[in-house]
């Protein structure tokens, strides 16, 4: 088993930034980024839409040699010119250990990766079956359970997008198996199920910057728990104009 972490930390080359008022540096969490130290096993990035977590996860992936659209580091196809410049201003600190496997799984562009796999005929790593012949969730799970081999650096952007709650729990099990095989994960997510992974670091991005937060204090946990425990009362409030609730 390889020694971890493979990726120790990132920091912002603040002195190199030409204009902090331009995107993506005008995003408060990005502008306030100093150093972010990753857990050897699993690190999560959370935050509301627009707080920069997908922008940051993309920049980390691109800085590590991935295509912004995802896949392995051999996949370098780009179908849209929407990559931010943030990766150019990240200082990446790696360990002496090098991963044997790499993958960037990005929900919004996974279709493009699947199409490329079909075009090249390189399907052995995905169970010799086109990802387009599976549901979105099945394709994600095939990547997680078949393609990823362990001793790897795996970067995920909202992997729960195609997964039911039951499949999210199955994904947790698969992540744990890969962690035990010497892998490191960095994941941007909204899923309270995935966030429950034991001993993971959770960083929240908001208007004040980037801060580590315990699982039970994340909005994902608090809001979900409160809703499930009080859903009838909350629905009456949320749908107050509906007399049938």
C-alpha positions as CSV (number, residue, x, y, z in Angstrom):
1,X,0.0,0.0,0.0
2,X,1.2,3.5,-0.9
3,X,1.9,6.1,1.7
4,X,-0.6,9.0,1.8
5,X,-1.5,11.7,1.3
6,X,-0.5,12.2,-2.3
7,X,-1.8,15.7,-2.3
8,X,-0.9,17.5,0.9
9,X,-2.1,21.0,0.4
10,X,-2.8,23.9,-1.9
11,X,-2.3,27.6,-1.4
12,X,-3.0,30.7,-3.5
13,X,-0.2,32.5,-5.2
14,X,-1.8,35.7,-4.1
15,X,1.2,37.8,-5.3
16,X,0.7,36.6,-8.9
17,X,-3.0,37.5,-9.2
18,X,-3.4,40.4,-11.7
19,X,-6.9,41.6,-10.6
20,X,-8.7,40.3,-7.5
21,X,-11.9,41.9,-8.7
22,X,-12.2,39.6,-11.7
23,X,-13.6,36.0,-11.7
24,X,-12.8,33.7,-10.0
25,X,-10.9,35.8,-7.5
26,X,-14.1,37.9,-6.9
27,X,-15.6,34.9,-5.2
28,X,-15.1,35.5,-1.5
29,X,-14.0,32.0,-0.6
30,X,-11.5,31.9,-3.4
31,X,-10.2,35.4,-2.6
32,X,-9.7,34.5,1.1
33,X,-8.0,31.2,0.3
34,X,-4.7,30.8,2.1
35,X,-3.7,27.2,2.6
36,X,-5.9,24.1,2.4
37,X,-4.5,21.0,3.9
38,X,-6.0,17.7,2.8
39,X,-6.9,14.6,4.8
40,X,-4.9,11.5,3.8
41,X,-8.1,9.7,3.1
42,X,-11.1,11.9,2.4
43,X,-11.6,15.6,2.2
44,X,-15.0,17.3,1.4
45,X,-15.7,20.7,0.0
46,X,-19.2,22.0,0.7
47,X,-21.1,25.3,0.3
48,X,-24.1,26.9,-1.3
49,X,-24.3,27.2,-5.1
50,X,-22.0,30.0,-6.3
51,X,-19.6,29.8,-3.3
52,X,-16.8,28.4,-5.5
53,X,-16.5,24.8,-4.5
54,X,-16.8,23.4,-8.1
55,X,-14.5,26.2,-9.3
56,X,-12.0,25.2,-6.7
57,X,-12.3,21.4,-7.3
58,X,-11.9,22.0,-11.1
59,X,-8.7,24.1,-10.4
60,X,-7.3,21.4,-8.2
61,X,-7.9,18.7,-10.8
62,X,-6.5,20.8,-13.7
63,X,-3.4,21.7,-11.6
64,X,-2.9,17.9,-11.1
65,X,-3.0,17.3,-14.8
66,X,-6.6,16.3,-15.5
67,X,-8.9,17.6,-18.2
68,X,-11.4,20.0,-16.7
69,X,-14.1,17.7,-18.1
70,X,-12.9,14.7,-16.1
71,X,-11.7,11.2,-16.7
72,X,-8.1,9.9,-16.3
73,X,-5.1,12.1,-16.9
74,X,-4.9,10.5,-20.4
75,X,-8.3,12.1,-21.2
76,X,-7.6,15.6,-22.5
77,X,-10.6,16.3,-24.7
78,X,-12.3,19.7,-24.2
79,X,-15.8,20.4,-25.6
80,X,-16.2,23.8,-23.9
81,X,-13.9,26.7,-23.2
82,X,-15.2,27.5,-19.7
83,X,-12.2,26.6,-17.5
84,X,-11.3,29.3,-15.0
85,X,-7.7,30.5,-14.7
86,X,-7.6,29.6,-11.0
87,X,-5.4,26.5,-11.5
88,X,-2.6,28.8,-12.8
89,X,-2.6,30.5,-9.4
90,X,-2.6,27.5,-7.2
91,X,0.6,26.3,-5.4
92,X,0.3,22.5,-5.1
93,X,2.2,20.6,-2.4
94,X,2.6,16.9,-3.1
95,X,4.1,14.2,-0.9
96,X,7.0,12.0,-1.9
97,X,4.5,9.2,-2.6
98,X,3.0,9.0,-6.1
99,X,-0.4,7.5,-6.8
100,X,-0.6,4.6,-9.2
101,X,-4.1,5.6,-10.4
102,X,-5.9,8.9,-11.1
103,X,-9.4,9.9,-11.9
104,X,-11.5,13.1,-12.0
105,X,-15.2,12.4,-11.9
106,X,-17.3,15.4,-12.7
107,X,-21.1,15.0,-12.9
108,X,-21.8,17.8,-15.3
109,X,-19.4,16.6,-18.0
110,X,-19.4,12.8,-17.4
111,X,-21.5,12.4,-20.6
112,X,-18.6,13.7,-22.6
113,X,-16.2,11.3,-21.0
114,X,-18.6,8.4,-21.8
115,X,-18.9,9.5,-25.4
116,X,-15.1,9.6,-25.7
117,X,-14.8,6.1,-24.3
118,X,-17.3,4.9,-26.9
119,X,-15.4,6.7,-29.7
120,X,-12.1,5.2,-28.8
121,X,-13.5,1.8,-27.9
122,X,-11.6,1.9,-24.6
123,X,-14.2,0.2,-22.4
124,X,-12.2,-2.5,-20.7
125,X,-11.8,-0.4,-17.6
126,X,-15.6,0.1,-17.4
127,X,-16.6,-3.6,-17.6
128,X,-16.5,-3.8,-21.4
129,X,-19.9,-2.1,-21.7
130,X,-20.7,1.4,-23.0
131,X,-21.4,3.9,-20.3
132,X,-24.2,5.2,-22.5
133,X,-25.9,1.8,-22.2
134,X,-26.2,2.2,-18.5
135,X,-28.3,4.6,-16.5
136,X,-26.4,7.7,-15.3
137,X,-26.2,6.2,-11.8
138,X,-25.1,2.8,-13.1
139,X,-22.3,4.5,-15.1
140,X,-21.1,6.4,-12.1
141,X,-21.1,3.2,-10.0
142,X,-19.3,1.3,-12.7
143,X,-16.6,3.9,-12.7
144,X,-16.3,3.8,-8.9
145,X,-16.3,0.0,-8.5
146,X,-14.7,-1.2,-11.8
147,X,-12.5,1.6,-13.2
148,X,-10.8,2.8,-10.0
149,X,-8.2,0.3,-8.9
150,X,-6.8,1.7,-5.7
151,X,-3.6,3.4,-4.6
152,X,-5.1,6.4,-6.4
153,X,-5.8,10.1,-6.2
154,X,-9.5,10.6,-7.0
155,X,-11.2,14.0,-7.3
156,X,-15.0,14.0,-7.5
157,X,-17.3,16.9,-8.3
158,X,-20.9,16.3,-7.0
159,X,-20.9,12.5,-7.6
160,X,-24.3,12.2,-5.9
161,X,-25.9,14.0,-8.8
162,X,-26.9,10.7,-10.5
163,X,-27.2,8.5,-7.3
164,X,-30.2,7.6,-5.3
165,X,-29.8,7.6,-1.5
166,X,-29.3,3.8,-1.6
167,X,-26.6,4.2,-4.3
168,X,-25.0,7.0,-2.3
169,X,-24.6,4.5,0.6
170,X,-23.2,2.0,-1.8
171,X,-20.8,4.7,-3.1
172,X,-19.7,5.3,0.5
173,X,-18.8,1.6,0.8
174,X,-16.9,1.7,-2.4
175,X,-15.0,4.8,-1.3
176,X,-14.1,3.1,1.9
177,X,-12.8,0.0,0.1
178,X,-10.6,2.2,-2.1
179,X,-9.4,4.2,0.9
180,X,-8.3,0.9,2.5
181,X,-6.4,0.2,-0.8
182,X,-4.3,3.3,-0.3
183,X,-6.4,5.9,-2.1
184,X,-7.1,9.6,-1.3
185,X,-10.3,11.4,-2.2
186,X,-11.1,15.1,-2.6
187,X,-14.9,15.5,-3.1
188,X,-17.2,18.5,-3.7
189,X,-20.7,17.5,-2.6
190,X,-24.1,18.5,-1.3
191,X,-24.8,15.0,0.0
192,X,-25.3,14.5,3.7
193,X,-24.9,10.8,3.2
194,X,-21.4,11.1,1.6
195,X,-20.4,13.7,4.1
196,X,-20.9,11.2,6.9
197,X,-17.7,9.3,6.0
198,X,-15.9,8.8,9.3
199,X,-13.0,11.1,10.2
200,X,-13.1,13.0,6.9
201,X,-12.1,16.7,6.8
202,X,-15.0,18.9,5.7
203,X,-14.3,22.5,4.5
204,X,-17.1,24.9,4.0
205,X,-16.8,27.7,1.4
206,X,-18.8,30.9,2.2
207,X,-18.6,34.6,2.0
208,X,-16.1,34.6,4.9
209,X,-13.6,32.3,3.3
210,X,-12.9,28.5,3.7
211,X,-13.2,26.9,7.2
212,X,-13.1,23.3,8.5
213,X,-16.4,22.3,10.1
214,X,-17.7,19.2,11.9
215,X,-20.2,17.0,10.1
216,X,-23.0,17.6,12.6
217,X,-22.6,21.4,12.1
218,X,-22.9,21.3,8.3
219,X,-26.1,22.8,6.9
220,X,-26.6,19.5,5.0
221,X,-26.8,17.5,8.2
222,X,-28.8,20.1,10.2
223,X,-31.4,20.9,7.5
224,X,-31.9,17.3,6.4
225,X,-32.2,16.0,10.0
226,X,-34.6,18.8,10.9
227,X,-36.7,18.2,7.8
228,X,-37.0,14.5,8.3
229,X,-37.8,14.8,11.9
230,X,-40.4,17.6,11.4
231,X,-41.5,17.2,7.8
232,X,-45.2,17.6,8.4
233,X,-44.8,20.8,10.3
234,X,-42.2,22.2,7.9
235,X,-44.3,21.4,4.9
236,X,-47.2,23.4,6.4
237,X,-44.8,26.4,6.7
238,X,-43.2,25.9,3.3
239,X,-46.5,25.3,1.5
240,X,-48.6,27.7,3.6
241,X,-50.8,28.6,0.7
242,X,-51.8,25.0,0.1
243,X,-54.8,24.2,2.3
244,X,-54.4,20.5,1.6
245,X,-51.2,20.2,3.6
